């Protein structure tokens, strides 16, 4: 007498169903049968499983497995039934052991192996066994290939173990691939990445993520977090302090009297008096300057700034000639920017490019300056193109991306 088991599902979770019998088997495999010693307890296991009596079902599977002299087909079928019982009862260890044997068998079709690999990983994750979920998911991705759902589970498995470094690594890769495909990452993906970076205290990377959030999901809170990230970035060099003040001013985030005064003084120290005057004028226009006990000091500073603007205009050519003698291109970039602010745009942009060609202290800060000069001159398309070339992790790239975002947003209105 021979016994055949009917088709049944191996339920790894509510989402996955794996077939018990092997589809597409060879003619030799199709003729395989079970001996009564193995078949009877497996039929009992099948009946007990249908009635959700998992302990009785597993006992029957173990009874079948204890039979001596089993052939390959019988051993394979026993593992199918063991996997079914273990999966439905939530016994992750037993299900994983059975799946591993089934995956290793030549009897299991390729597609079924992929489902079993997914089932192993999903069961471990559902059971909150994240330490086992991680290698199971990575095994799936390595053997089967990319899968957004499984990659998301991998990120969450790392995150729920407080392994923020690996969670950020996997999430960043997913986001990069999405952007490369010219698609938009989900808000949740970007938020999770920012959270991981915050936990790692990677301010530079977190700021860049907030740039993406502000770009694709322009909410006030993202701008506030982004600007805070810029201010607190430990890699931010002194050369970018003025740029942070300016982007804050453009975003409506600069309101304190002291900030306007600090920004003005920094612009003066950098040799950009017209920029300093523009900042002060905006401070007066918003009411941040000229209306408190420091009004006299503010008026005195403005008078100095106005006078310096006139002096710089008169000495612009001499300043440029002197800058050309300097060992680096920084002075030329400053001289060129002054020309732009004084209305000599083409001449100024040319001098800035000369400074970049000569070699500035920081090429990305220099590119940022060129983009800002083009922006101030009203050459929006050129400015955006220049901002897109800024790189690095010291804040220059983030500021450039913000300026580009502001310019693109303004163009849509």
KESE-367096 format. One line per field, with one value per residue: residue number from 1; chain; z, y negated, x negated of N, C-alpha, C in turn. Coordinates in steps of 0.05 Angstrom, whole numbers, plus 5000, padded with zeros to 4 digits. Example, Ala and Ser with C-alpha at 12.3 -4.5 7.8 and 13.67 -1.06 7.14 Angstrom:
// residues 2
i	1,2
ch	A,A
n_pz	5156,5142
n_py	5114,5045
n_px	4736,4743
ca_pz	5156,5143
ca_py	5090,5021
ca_px	4754,4727
c_pz	5156,5157
c_py	5066,4999
c_px	4736,4742
***
This chain:
// residues 413
i	1,2,3,4,5,6,7,8,9,10,11,12,13,14,15,16,17,18,19,20,21,22,23,24,25,26,27,28,29,30,31,32,33,34,35,36,37,38,39,40,41,42,43,44,45,46,47,48,49,50,51,52,53,54,55,56,57,58,59,60,61,62,63,64,65,66,67,68,69,70,71,72,73,74,75,76,77,78,79,80,81,82,83,84,85,86,87,88,89,90,91,92,93,94,95,96,97,98,99,100,101,102,103,104,105,106,107,108,109,110,111,112,113,114,115,116,117,118,119,120,121,122,123,124,125,126,127,128,129,130,131,132,133,134,135,136,137,138,139,140,141,142,143,144,145,146,147,148,149,150,151,152,153,154,155,156,157,158,159,160,161,162,163,164,165,166,167,168,169,170,171,172,173,174,175,176,177,178,179,180,181,182,183,184,185,186,187,188,189,190,191,192,193,194,195,196,197,198,199,200,201,202,203,204,205,206,207,208,209,210,211,212,213,214,215,216,217,218,219,220,221,222,223,224,225,226,227,228,229,230,231,232,233,234,235,236,237,238,239,240,241,242,243,244,245,246,247,248,249,250,251,252,253,254,255,256,257,258,259,260,261,262,263,264,265,266,267,268,269,270,271,272,273,274,275,276,277,278,279,280,281,282,283,284,285,286,287,288,289,290,291,292,293,294,295,296,297,298,299,300,301,302,303,304,305,306,307,308,309,310,311,312,313,314,315,316,317,318,319,320,321,322,323,324,325,326,327,328,329,330,331,332,333,334,335,336,337,338,339,340,341,342,343,344,345,346,347,348,349,350,351,352,353,354,355,356,357,358,359,360,361,362,363,364,365,366,367,368,369,370,371,372,373,374,375,376,377,378,379,380,381,382,383,384,385,386,387,388,389,390,391,392,393,394,395,396,397,398,399,400,401,402,403,404,405,406,407,408,409,410,411,412,413
ch	A,A,A,A,A,A,A,A,A,A,A,A,A,A,A,A,A,A,A,A,A,A,A,A,A,A,A,A,A,A,A,A,A,A,A,A,A,A,A,A,A,A,A,A,A,A,A,A,A,A,A,A,A,A,A,A,A,A,A,A,A,A,A,A,A,A,A,A,A,A,A,A,A,A,A,A,A,A,A,A,A,A,A,A,A,A,A,A,A,A,A,A,A,A,A,A,A,A,A,A,A,A,A,A,A,A,A,A,A,A,A,A,A,A,A,A,A,A,A,A,A,A,A,A,A,A,A,A,A,A,A,A,A,A,A,A,A,A,A,A,A,A,A,A,A,A,A,A,A,A,A,A,A,A,A,A,A,A,A,A,A,A,A,A,A,A,A,A,A,A,A,A,A,A,A,A,A,A,A,A,A,A,A,A,A,A,A,A,A,A,A,A,A,A,A,A,A,A,A,A,A,A,A,A,A,A,A,A,A,A,A,A,A,A,A,A,A,A,A,A,A,A,A,A,A,A,A,A,A,A,A,A,A,A,A,A,A,A,A,A,A,A,A,A,A,A,A,A,A,A,A,A,A,A,A,A,A,A,A,A,A,A,A,A,A,A,A,A,A,A,A,A,A,A,A,A,A,A,A,A,A,A,A,A,A,A,A,A,A,A,A,A,A,A,A,A,A,A,A,A,A,A,A,A,A,A,A,A,A,A,A,A,A,A,A,A,A,A,A,A,A,A,A,A,A,A,A,A,A,A,A,A,A,A,A,A,A,A,A,A,A,A,A,A,A,A,A,A,A,A,A,A,A,A,A,A,A,A,A,A,A,A,A,A,A,A,A,A,A,A,A,A,A,A,A,A,A,A,A,A,A,A,A,A,A,A,A,A,A,A,A,A,A,A,A,A,A,A,A,A,A,A,A,A,A,A,A,A,A,A,A,A,A
n_pz	5000,4983,5001,4988,4999,4999,4966,5005,5044,5067,5116,5129,5148,5153,5103,5068,5029,5020,4975,4991,4961,4906,4849,4779,4780,4764,4723,4752,4804,4808,4813,4863,4926,4991,5045,5085,5139,5144,5117,5144,5197,5177,5150,5194,5219,5182,5187,5241,5238,5206,5242,5277,5318,5340,5372,5372,5317,5307,5338,5309,5262,5281,5295,5245,5226,5257,5236,5211,5156,5116,5051,5004,4985,5024,5069,5051,5046,5099,5121,5094,5117,5170,5167,5153,5199,5239,5220,5221,5275,5296,5311,5305,5303,5291,5242,5211,5210,5182,5133,5115,5103,5062,5025,5011,4982,4919,4901,4909,4874,4842,4849,4894,4932,4937,4960,5008,5031,5038,5074,5120,5136,5144,5184,5227,5235,5247,5294,5326,5329,5316,5311,5285,5241,5210,5185,5156,5121,5093,5068,5035,5000,4977,4950,4921,4902,4893,4932,4951,4994,5028,5037,5066,5112,5130,5143,5185,5220,5235,5257,5301,5334,5352,5319,5289,5252,5211,5197,5176,5134,5098,5089,5065,5018,4992,4985,4952,4906,4891,4879,4837,4799,4786,4817,4874,4940,4996,5048,5098,5093,5089,5137,5174,5161,5175,5230,5246,5233,5267,5316,5312,5315,5269,5242,5193,5153,5168,5160,5105,5093,5112,5075,5031,5050,5056,5004,4976,5009,5028,5085,5140,5188,5171,5146,5191,5223,5188,5182,5234,5237,5202,5231,5276,5256,5265,5229,5200,5169,5187,5143,5121,5154,5144,5100,5123,5155,5114,5084,5124,5131,5081,5086,5123,5175,5204,5253,5300,5331,5346,5312,5261,5268,5278,5229,5195,5213,5203,5147,5136,5157,5121,5077,5045,5036,5011,5014,5069,5077,5050,5084,5131,5113,5104,5156,5180,5150,5167,5219,5257,5268,5291,5327,5381,5444,5425,5379,5366,5363,5322,5280,5276,5260,5210,5183,5179,5147,5099,5084,5076,5033,4991,4992,4977,4926,4899,4903,4876,4828,4841,4885,4860,4827,4866,4890,4851,4858,4901,4935,4933,4905,4934,4948,4899,4888,4926,4910,4859,4873,4898,4854,4827,4865,4862,4814,4767,4735,4695,4693,4746,4754,4719,4745,4792,4772,4754,4803,4822,4785,4797,4846,4903,4976,4990,4945,4941,4973,4943,4895,4914,4927,4875,4854,4888,4875,4822,4832,4861,4821,4790,4754,4750,4728,4715,4766,4793,4764,4778,4833,4835,4827,4873,4926,4980,5053,5091,5096,5054,5008,5026,5036,4985,4959,4985,4969,4914,4918,4939,4896,4854,4875,4877,4824,4807,4825
n_py	5024,4955,4887,4820,4752,4699,4634,4579,4518,4485,4443,4387,4338,4290,4270,4303,4362,4427,4481,4550,4598,4617,4580,4588,4631,4684,4743,4788,4769,4757,4806,4822,4851,4858,4900,4942,4938,4888,4856,4860,4834,4783,4769,4766,4723,4684,4681,4665,4615,4588,4583,4547,4568,4565,4587,4642,4651,4641,4681,4726,4717,4724,4777,4801,4786,4816,4867,4920,4927,4893,4867,4817,4785,4793,4770,4718,4703,4707,4664,4623,4625,4616,4564,4538,4546,4523,4470,4452,4457,4421,4434,4415,4432,4488,4485,4457,4492,4535,4510,4497,4548,4562,4522,4535,4581,4615,4625,4583,4531,4472,4424,4436,4443,4390,4368,4395,4376,4324,4332,4353,4307,4270,4294,4294,4239,4225,4251,4220,4232,4205,4210,4258,4249,4211,4238,4276,4245,4219,4263,4278,4233,4237,4287,4287,4235,4162,4133,4092,4095,4132,4107,4063,4089,4106,4058,4042,4084,4078,4027,4035,4063,4025,4016,3970,3952,3992,3994,3943,3946,3985,3961,3913,3932,3952,3905,3876,3908,3902,3847,3847,3874,3834,3825,3810,3814,3843,3806,3829,3862,3825,3798,3838,3848,3799,3800,3843,3822,3780,3807,3827,3782,3757,3703,3675,3712,3719,3667,3664,3702,3677,3636,3664,3679,3628,3614,3651,3656,3604,3578,3532,3550,3583,3548,3517,3556,3569,3521,3516,3560,3543,3501,3526,3561,3592,3593,3548,3496,3432,3400,3408,3387,3338,3353,3388,3353,3323,3359,3373,3324,3318,3359,3340,3348,3318,3273,3248,3191,3192,3232,3208,3167,3196,3224,3181,3160,3204,3206,3158,3168,3207,3177,3161,3113,3093,3136,3138,3089,3100,3139,3110,3073,3106,3122,3075,3068,3109,3097,3115,3086,3020,3007,3014,3012,3014,2983,2938,2957,2992,2958,2931,2972,2982,2935,2939,2983,2966,2926,2958,2988,2949,2937,2987,2993,2953,2973,3021,3041,3037,3070,3119,3125,3130,3176,3214,3225,3256,3320,3358,3368,3343,3288,3264,3286,3260,3206,3209,3221,3174,3139,3159,3147,3093,3083,3093,3143,3183,3175,3185,3239,3263,3252,3281,3333,3335,3335,3385,3418,3408,3432,3442,3442,3478,3515,3526,3488,3444,3453,3449,3394,3373,3390,3363,3310,3309,3318,3272,3236,3244,3286,3338,3391,3403,3400,3443,3486,3482,3489,3542,3568,3566,3600,3644,3649,3610,3573,3538,3561,3573,3521,3501,3535,3518,3465,3474,3501,3461,3425,3455,3464,3412,3401,3431,3405
n_px	4983,4989,4977,4997,4987,5033,5033,5011,5008,4950,4948,4914,4924,4977,4972,4945,4945,4925,4918,4930,4922,4879,4876,4867,4832,4785,4798,4782,4783,4836,4860,4848,4864,4894,4878,4922,4907,4885,4922,4973,4967,4955,5002,5034,5011,5023,5078,5083,5058,5094,5134,5112,5083,5026,4985,4997,4994,4939,4917,4933,4905,4852,4856,4859,4810,4777,4775,4737,4691,4711,4727,4702,4744,4783,4758,4754,4808,4825,4797,4823,4873,4859,4841,4889,4921,4889,4885,4938,4949,4915,4863,4804,4750,4754,4781,4744,4701,4724,4737,4685,4665,4700,4689,4637,4645,4648,4697,4730,4760,4732,4762,4792,4753,4736,4782,4781,4734,4749,4791,4765,4735,4776,4807,4772,4766,4819,4825,4795,4742,4691,4637,4630,4660,4633,4585,4615,4646,4606,4583,4625,4627,4577,4578,4626,4636,4646,4699,4748,4783,4759,4710,4727,4745,4696,4669,4702,4694,4641,4645,4680,4648,4615,4572,4551,4514,4510,4563,4570,4534,4557,4607,4590,4568,4613,4642,4606,4607,4660,4661,4625,4654,4686,4731,4773,4753,4789,4822,4819,4774,4732,4738,4726,4673,4650,4660,4627,4577,4576,4574,4524,4496,4478,4474,4465,4481,4534,4554,4552,4591,4636,4637,4655,4706,4729,4729,4762,4806,4829,4834,4843,4819,4778,4743,4728,4702,4662,4633,4616,4583,4542,4520,4500,4463,4403,4362,4365,4332,4300,4304,4354,4391,4417,4447,4484,4514,4536,4568,4603,4628,4653,4689,4724,4710,4677,4680,4666,4637,4582,4563,4566,4530,4483,4477,4470,4421,4387,4389,4364,4313,4297,4287,4329,4365,4413,4448,4452,4479,4527,4548,4556,4594,4637,4646,4663,4709,4741,4749,4716,4671,4652,4693,4687,4652,4602,4600,4569,4517,4523,4536,4488,4453,4476,4465,4410,4406,4430,4394,4349,4365,4364,4310,4288,4309,4280,4229,4229,4205,4151,4149,4160,4116,4076,4094,4084,4032,4028,4014,4056,4122,4162,4166,4176,4226,4257,4249,4272,4325,4340,4339,4385,4426,4424,4445,4416,4422,4406,4350,4337,4353,4317,4268,4275,4276,4223,4198,4215,4190,4137,4131,4162,4168,4208,4242,4296,4321,4307,4334,4385,4386,4383,4432,4466,4454,4471,4525,4538,4532,4575,4574,4602,4607,4554,4533,4558,4538,4484,4486,4501,4453,4424,4392,4371,4367,4370,4410,4415,4437,4489,4509,4507,4544,4590,4595,4603,4651,4685,4683,4705,4756,4775,4778,4820,4864
ca_pz	5000,4983,5011,4977,5013,4982,4967,5027,5046,5089,5122,5144,5161,5139,5077,5051,5027,5005,4968,5002,4940,4887,4822,4759,4787,4743,4723,4773,4829,4809,4820,4890,4944,5019,5058,5106,5165,5143,5107,5163,5216,5163,5146,5220,5223,5165,5199,5266,5230,5196,5265,5293,5341,5331,5387,5361,5290,5308,5348,5287,5244,5294,5293,5217,5222,5272,5220,5200,5128,5099,5026,5002,4982,5050,5086,5040,5052,5128,5126,5085,5138,5194,5161,5154,5227,5254,5211,5230,5304,5305,5321,5285,5301,5277,5214,5198,5206,5160,5109,5106,5090,5037,5006,5002,4966,4891,4895,4912,4852,4848,4860,4921,4949,4942,4979,5034,5042,5048,5097,5142,5145,5154,5209,5248,5240,5260,5322,5338,5332,5296,5308,5265,5217,5194,5166,5138,5100,5076,5052,5014,4981,4962,4933,4903,4889,4906,4939,4967,5019,5045,5045,5087,5137,5139,5156,5210,5238,5246,5274,5326,5351,5357,5301,5272,5230,5189,5188,5158,5109,5080,5081,5047,4992,4980,4976,4929,4883,4884,4866,4812,4781,4782,4832,4899,4964,5013,5070,5120,5089,5095,5166,5188,5156,5191,5258,5250,5232,5293,5337,5308,5317,5243,5235,5165,5137,5176,5147,5077,5091,5115,5050,5014,5061,5049,4974,4966,5027,5039,5109,5157,5209,5159,5143,5217,5230,5169,5189,5260,5230,5191,5252,5295,5242,5275,5206,5186,5172,5191,5116,5114,5174,5131,5083,5139,5161,5090,5077,5145,5124,5058,5094,5143,5200,5218,5264,5324,5326,5348,5288,5239,5273,5274,5200,5183,5221,5189,5119,5135,5161,5097,5056,5027,5049,5000,5026,5096,5075,5043,5108,5149,5102,5110,5185,5184,5137,5183,5245,5276,5274,5293,5344,5409,5458,5409,5354,5360,5355,5296,5261,5274,5243,5183,5171,5172,5124,5075,5077,5066,5005,4973,4990,4961,4897,4888,4903,4866,4809,4855,4901,4842,4819,4889,4895,4831,4867,4925,4928,4928,4891,4951,4947,4873,4890,4941,4893,4838,4885,4902,4829,4822,4882,4854,4788,4745,4738,4678,4702,4772,4751,4707,4765,4810,4757,4754,4829,4824,4769,4810,4868,4929,4999,4989,4919,4943,4982,4920,4877,4928,4923,4847,4851,4902,4859,4799,4843,4868,4796,4777,4734,4765,4715,4719,4795,4800,4752,4794,4860,4831,4825,4899,4939,5006,5077,5111,5096,5029,4991,5037,5032,4956,4953,4996,4951,4890,4925,4941,4870,4839,4886,4869,4795,4803,4834
ca_py	5000,4931,4863,4795,4730,4679,4608,4561,4493,4479,4415,4375,4316,4285,4259,4322,4389,4444,4507,4573,4616,4605,4577,4589,4651,4703,4766,4806,4758,4757,4833,4828,4856,4861,4926,4939,4930,4859,4842,4858,4812,4757,4763,4758,4696,4666,4677,4649,4588,4576,4576,4529,4582,4564,4606,4669,4652,4644,4708,4745,4713,4736,4806,4808,4782,4837,4892,4927,4935,4876,4858,4788,4773,4792,4749,4692,4698,4702,4636,4605,4625,4603,4535,4529,4546,4503,4443,4445,4455,4400,4445,4404,4449,4513,4479,4449,4517,4550,4495,4500,4574,4561,4504,4550,4604,4611,4629,4558,4512,4447,4404,4445,4437,4361,4363,4405,4358,4301,4341,4353,4280,4257,4306,4284,4211,4224,4261,4200,4244,4189,4220,4279,4237,4197,4256,4289,4225,4215,4288,4276,4213,4247,4309,4282,4209,4139,4134,4069,4102,4145,4087,4048,4105,4107,4032,4042,4104,4065,4004,4044,4072,4001,4016,3947,3950,4009,3985,3919,3956,3998,3941,3894,3946,3953,3878,3870,3923,3889,3822,3854,3881,3810,3827,3795,3831,3837,3789,3846,3871,3802,3792,3859,3843,3776,3809,3859,3804,3764,3825,3830,3755,3750,3678,3669,3730,3713,3642,3671,3716,3656,3622,3680,3676,3601,3613,3667,3653,3577,3570,3514,3563,3593,3525,3510,3577,3566,3498,3522,3578,3528,3485,3544,3579,3587,3591,3522,3478,3404,3387,3412,3375,3318,3367,3398,3330,3314,3378,3369,3299,3324,3378,3327,3359,3298,3252,3235,3168,3201,3247,3189,3153,3215,3229,3157,3159,3225,3198,3137,3181,3222,3158,3159,3092,3090,3158,3129,3069,3113,3153,3090,3062,3126,3121,3051,3072,3128,3086,3126,3065,2993,3002,3022,2996,3014,2970,2919,2973,3003,2936,2925,2993,2979,2913,2950,3002,2949,2913,2979,2995,2929,2941,3011,2987,2937,2988,3048,3049,3040,3094,3142,3128,3140,3204,3231,3231,3274,3347,3373,3353,3333,3259,3258,3292,3238,3183,3213,3219,3146,3127,3167,3132,3065,3080,3101,3172,3200,3172,3198,3268,3272,3252,3304,3357,3334,3344,3414,3431,3405,3451,3431,3459,3499,3512,3526,3461,3426,3458,3438,3365,3367,3394,3341,3286,3311,3314,3243,3221,3251,3307,3361,3417,3408,3405,3470,3504,3481,3501,3571,3578,3564,3626,3643,3654,3589,3555,3522,3575,3569,3494,3499,3548,3502,3442,3485,3507,3435,3413,3471,3459,3385,3401,3444,3387
ca_px	5000,4973,4991,4989,4998,5045,5019,5019,4992,4932,4953,4893,4937,5002,4965,4930,4955,4906,4930,4918,4913,4860,4886,4846,4812,4778,4816,4774,4792,4866,4868,4840,4886,4887,4885,4943,4895,4881,4946,4995,4964,4956,5030,5045,5000,5038,5105,5080,5052,5119,5149,5095,5071,4998,4968,5003,4983,4910,4911,4936,4882,4829,4860,4852,4781,4762,4775,4711,4689,4727,4715,4698,4770,4796,4745,4761,4836,4826,4788,4844,4894,4848,4841,4916,4930,4873,4892,4965,4949,4897,4838,4785,4726,4760,4787,4719,4685,4737,4733,4657,4662,4715,4674,4614,4653,4652,4725,4745,4757,4719,4781,4800,4730,4737,4804,4773,4715,4765,4806,4746,4729,4801,4815,4754,4773,4845,4821,4777,4715,4678,4609,4631,4673,4613,4571,4634,4653,4582,4581,4645,4618,4553,4584,4649,4633,4659,4727,4752,4796,4739,4690,4740,4744,4668,4665,4717,4682,4617,4653,4692,4626,4599,4549,4558,4495,4518,4590,4566,4520,4576,4627,4577,4565,4640,4648,4589,4617,4685,4654,4611,4675,4702,4755,4772,4754,4812,4816,4811,4746,4714,4740,4712,4645,4642,4660,4603,4554,4577,4565,4495,4484,4466,4489,4462,4498,4562,4562,4557,4617,4657,4639,4673,4733,4739,4732,4785,4829,4822,4849,4828,4803,4753,4725,4718,4682,4640,4617,4603,4561,4520,4508,4487,4444,4375,4343,4369,4309,4307,4309,4382,4409,4434,4466,4505,4531,4551,4589,4624,4643,4670,4710,4740,4702,4659,4698,4654,4619,4555,4555,4562,4505,4461,4475,4458,4392,4372,4386,4343,4287,4290,4282,4353,4382,4440,4463,4458,4500,4552,4558,4566,4618,4658,4651,4679,4735,4757,4753,4697,4651,4661,4716,4683,4632,4577,4604,4547,4494,4530,4533,4459,4442,4485,4450,4383,4410,4435,4368,4331,4374,4354,4280,4282,4315,4258,4204,4235,4185,4125,4152,4159,4088,4061,4103,4072,4005,4030,4008,4080,4142,4183,4169,4188,4254,4269,4249,4292,4352,4345,4347,4412,4444,4423,4459,4399,4426,4389,4322,4335,4354,4292,4247,4280,4266,4194,4190,4219,4170,4112,4130,4171,4163,4228,4254,4325,4329,4303,4357,4409,4384,4389,4461,4480,4450,4489,4552,4541,4533,4600,4570,4613,4601,4525,4528,4567,4519,4460,4492,4502,4426,4412,4391,4358,4384,4366,4432,4417,4456,4515,4517,4511,4569,4611,4598,4615,4679,4699,4685,4724,4783,4784,4783,4846,4886
c_pz	5000,4992,4997,4993,4993,4985,4991,5029,5070,5095,5140,5159,5146,5110,5058,5052,5010,5000,4981,4981,4921,4859,4803,4765,4764,4745,4745,4800,4831,4817,4848,4908,4972,5029,5079,5133,5167,5136,5128,5184,5202,5157,5172,5226,5207,5177,5225,5259,5221,5220,5285,5318,5335,5346,5377,5333,5290,5319,5326,5267,5255,5293,5265,5213,5237,5257,5208,5170,5109,5073,5025,5000,5009,5069,5077,5048,5082,5134,5116,5106,5163,5191,5163,5182,5242,5246,5222,5261,5315,5316,5301,5281,5286,5248,5199,5191,5183,5134,5098,5092,5063,5016,4995,4983,4937,4883,4895,4888,4861,4861,4888,4941,4957,4962,5007,5047,5053,5073,5122,5154,5157,5181,5232,5255,5255,5289,5338,5345,5311,5291,5287,5239,5199,5175,5147,5115,5081,5058,5029,4992,4964,4942,4913,4888,4903,4910,4959,4994,5039,5054,5067,5114,5148,5154,5184,5230,5250,5266,5301,5344,5359,5341,5281,5248,5206,5179,5168,5132,5089,5070,5061,5019,4977,4969,4952,4904,4873,4869,4839,4791,4776,4794,4859,4922,4981,5036,5094,5117,5097,5125,5182,5185,5174,5221,5264,5251,5257,5316,5336,5311,5292,5232,5206,5148,5143,5162,5118,5074,5094,5090,5031,5024,5053,5019,4966,4984,5042,5062,5126,5177,5197,5154,5170,5226,5213,5176,5216,5255,5219,5213,5271,5282,5251,5253,5192,5190,5176,5165,5108,5134,5162,5114,5098,5147,5137,5082,5099,5139,5101,5065,5115,5171,5216,5227,5287,5316,5326,5324,5264,5243,5269,5244,5186,5188,5207,5160,5117,5139,5137,5073,5036,5038,5038,5010,5054,5096,5068,5068,5127,5139,5107,5139,5192,5173,5153,5211,5266,5284,5276,5312,5373,5421,5443,5383,5346,5350,5327,5274,5256,5256,5214,5169,5162,5148,5098,5065,5065,5038,4985,4970,4973,4932,4884,4885,4890,4847,4822,4873,4884,4834,4842,4894,4876,4839,4890,4916,4922,4913,4908,4949,4921,4874,4905,4924,4871,4849,4890,4876,4823,4839,4875,4826,4764,4744,4721,4687,4728,4770,4738,4727,4785,4797,4756,4782,4833,4809,4782,4834,4894,4951,4998,4964,4921,4955,4960,4900,4888,4924,4895,4843,4865,4887,4835,4808,4849,4843,4780,4756,4747,4754,4719,4748,4802,4789,4768,4821,4858,4831,4852,4913,4967,5029,5098,5111,5070,5011,5000,5032,5002,4948,4963,4978,4925,4894,4926,4913,4853,4849,4877,4840,4789,4810,4813
c_py	4975,4907,4838,4773,4710,4653,4592,4538,4494,4449,4404,4351,4311,4277,4280,4349,4405,4471,4530,4591,4601,4604,4578,4610,4670,4727,4786,4796,4760,4785,4840,4832,4859,4888,4921,4929,4900,4844,4839,4836,4784,4749,4754,4729,4676,4660,4660,4620,4574,4567,4558,4541,4586,4584,4635,4672,4656,4671,4729,4742,4727,4767,4816,4806,4803,4864,4896,4933,4918,4870,4828,4774,4771,4771,4721,4684,4693,4673,4616,4603,4611,4573,4524,4526,4524,4475,4434,4442,4433,4409,4438,4422,4474,4507,4472,4474,4533,4536,4498,4526,4575,4544,4519,4573,4597,4615,4603,4540,4486,4426,4411,4439,4407,4355,4372,4387,4333,4308,4342,4326,4267,4268,4296,4255,4209,4232,4242,4211,4231,4199,4243,4269,4225,4217,4270,4270,4221,4240,4287,4256,4222,4269,4304,4256,4187,4143,4112,4076,4115,4126,4069,4063,4106,4081,4033,4061,4092,4043,4014,4058,4050,4001,3995,3944,3967,4002,3962,3928,3967,3978,3922,3907,3947,3926,3870,3884,3911,3863,3827,3861,3858,3812,3813,3815,3824,3820,3805,3856,3849,3796,3813,3855,3820,3784,3825,3841,3787,3781,3828,3804,3747,3726,3672,3686,3724,3687,3648,3685,3696,3639,3637,3678,3649,3599,3627,3664,3626,3568,3551,3527,3575,3571,3517,3530,3575,3544,3502,3541,3563,3513,3502,3563,3573,3584,3564,3504,3449,3390,3390,3400,3354,3331,3378,3376,3322,3333,3377,3345,3304,3342,3365,3337,3341,3275,3236,3212,3176,3216,3229,3175,3171,3220,3205,3155,3180,3217,3176,3149,3197,3203,3156,3138,3089,3112,3150,3108,3080,3126,3133,3078,3080,3126,3097,3055,3090,3118,3098,3106,3038,2987,3010,3004,2995,2999,2951,2935,2985,2982,2929,2946,2990,2956,2922,2967,2986,2936,2933,2987,2975,2932,2965,3007,2972,2953,3016,3057,3054,3065,3119,3147,3139,3170,3223,3240,3252,3303,3365,3356,3341,3303,3250,3264,3270,3213,3185,3211,3190,3132,3134,3151,3103,3061,3088,3132,3189,3199,3187,3228,3279,3272,3275,3330,3358,3344,3374,3429,3430,3425,3439,3451,3483,3496,3511,3500,3441,3429,3446,3408,3358,3369,3371,3315,3286,3307,3285,3226,3227,3273,3334,3387,3424,3414,3434,3491,3505,3494,3532,3584,3578,3591,3622,3647,3633,3568,3540,3535,3571,3541,3490,3511,3532,3477,3451,3490,3482,3423,3428,3466,3432,3384,3413,3426,3367
c_px	4982,4991,4980,5002,5009,5029,5030,5000,4974,4934,4931,4904,4963,4997,4954,4942,4935,4918,4915,4906,4895,4872,4862,4825,4807,4797,4809,4784,4823,4876,4861,4865,4875,4895,4906,4931,4891,4907,4968,4990,4964,4985,5043,5036,5016,5066,5104,5074,5077,5136,5135,5085,5041,4980,4972,4992,4953,4901,4913,4914,4857,4831,4851,4821,4765,4761,4747,4713,4706,4712,4714,4725,4785,4784,4753,4790,4840,4818,4809,4866,4885,4848,4869,4926,4915,4881,4919,4966,4931,4870,4816,4761,4731,4766,4762,4703,4697,4733,4705,4653,4676,4701,4650,4620,4657,4681,4741,4740,4744,4738,4789,4778,4730,4759,4796,4752,4729,4780,4789,4742,4754,4810,4798,4761,4799,4843,4803,4749,4697,4649,4608,4644,4653,4598,4590,4642,4630,4577,4601,4636,4595,4560,4607,4646,4648,4689,4732,4764,4776,4718,4701,4739,4715,4661,4678,4704,4657,4625,4664,4672,4607,4573,4554,4539,4503,4546,4587,4553,4540,4597,4615,4575,4592,4648,4632,4599,4643,4680,4641,4632,4694,4730,4752,4773,4779,4803,4806,4782,4726,4715,4724,4682,4635,4641,4634,4578,4553,4567,4534,4480,4469,4481,4488,4481,4528,4571,4568,4584,4639,4659,4658,4702,4745,4744,4758,4810,4825,4840,4831,4809,4777,4733,4713,4697,4657,4621,4603,4580,4537,4505,4491,4467,4416,4355,4345,4346,4318,4315,4339,4401,4428,4455,4490,4525,4548,4573,4611,4641,4662,4693,4729,4734,4684,4676,4685,4636,4590,4545,4550,4535,4481,4456,4462,4428,4376,4368,4365,4315,4278,4284,4304,4372,4410,4458,4471,4480,4527,4565,4570,4592,4642,4666,4668,4707,4753,4763,4734,4676,4664,4684,4712,4661,4606,4578,4581,4523,4498,4527,4504,4446,4451,4470,4422,4385,4413,4409,4349,4339,4362,4323,4273,4288,4291,4233,4207,4213,4158,4126,4149,4130,4071,4069,4090,4044,4005,4024,4032,4100,4164,4188,4182,4218,4269,4271,4270,4321,4359,4353,4377,4432,4445,4435,4442,4399,4407,4359,4318,4334,4328,4269,4251,4270,4236,4184,4193,4197,4142,4109,4137,4164,4183,4244,4285,4336,4327,4326,4382,4409,4392,4420,4476,4477,4469,4518,4557,4544,4558,4597,4577,4604,4571,4519,4535,4547,4493,4464,4492,4474,4412,4413,4379,4378,4381,4388,4436,4437,4485,4526,4524,4538,4593,4616,4612,4645,4695,4703,4705,4753,4793,4792,4810,4870,4895
***
